[in-house]
Amino acid sequence: MLTNLFTILWLIISIIFITFITITFVKGIKQKRYKPFLIFSIITFIVGLICFILMMIFYNIKLDNFKTITLKDGYYEVGKDIKPGHYEIKSKDNKGYIAIKGKSNYRSLNEEFGNKYGTKNKPTVPSVTTYLFKGDKISLDNTVITTFKQVENKKMNKLSAGMWIVGKDIEPGKYKVHLTYPREYGGTINISTYNFTDKSYFLSGEEAEDIGVKEFEVELKENQDFIIHHIYSVTLDKEKTSQ
C-alpha cells in the first residue's frame, strides 16, 4: 500500500516539476521573473526525490518480507529457526515427510511429499501451504532439502493441503466443496473457529468406495480456519446468492 502511495505521489510531483521547470525556462526567463518558478521547481524536485527514495525503501521492505529459505532434514522451531508467517512448503525432490505440530492440535499437519496425489495407501501432496506460528515445531524427514517460501494472501477457490483462513485466503460465503481431481483418493477437511473444530469431512474421490462424501456444502465465516489433510487440491464453488 505505502509503495503504491509513494509511487503515485512521485509521478504527480514529477509532472508538476517538469511543468514548472518548463515554465521557468520558456516564460520566466523572458519576463525576468524566473526566481519564483525556479524556487518552486527546486522544492518539487526535492519532494519528488524524497518520495522516490521512500518508494524504493518500502519496495525493498516488501521484497524482504517474501523470502525463500531452505531447510535440511531435522527438527526446527518457529520463532527460533524460521520466522512466523504464511508459507508454501515444497520438497526439492518431491519426496519425504513433513510434520508440523502447533500449540493447538487442530492446526497440526502430517504430510508426505510427492509429484501428485499418490495412491489409496500412500496419499502424497506436492506442496503444503500453511501458517506457521511462534512455538510451532517442524519435523522434516527424508526430504533432503525443503523450501519455505513466504507468500502473500490471495483469495482463491482452489486450495492445496495446509491451513487457510477465511477472509484472508477465502472469501466468506456459501460453497460447494469437492476434489479438483476426482481420481484422487481423498482426505480430511476440518473447519475450525477459535481453536475448536466446528465441522469435519472426509472428502473422497472416485476410487474411494462407501467412504466419506464426494462433495459438501458449507457456509464459511470470517476468521474460520479451513484445514486440508492429505489432499492435493480442493475446489470451492461459490453459490450464487438469489436476488
Secondary structure by P-SEA (a helix, b strand, c coil): caaaaaaaaaaaaaaaaaaaaaaaaccccccccaaaaaaaaaaaaaaaaaaaaaaaaaaaaaaaabbbbbbccccccccccccccccbbbbcccbbbbbbbccccccbbbbbbccccccccbbbbcbbbbbbcccbbbbbccccbbbbbbbccccccccccbbbbcccccccccccccccccccccbbbbbbccccccccccccccccccccccbbbbbbcccbbbbbccccbbbbbbbbbcc
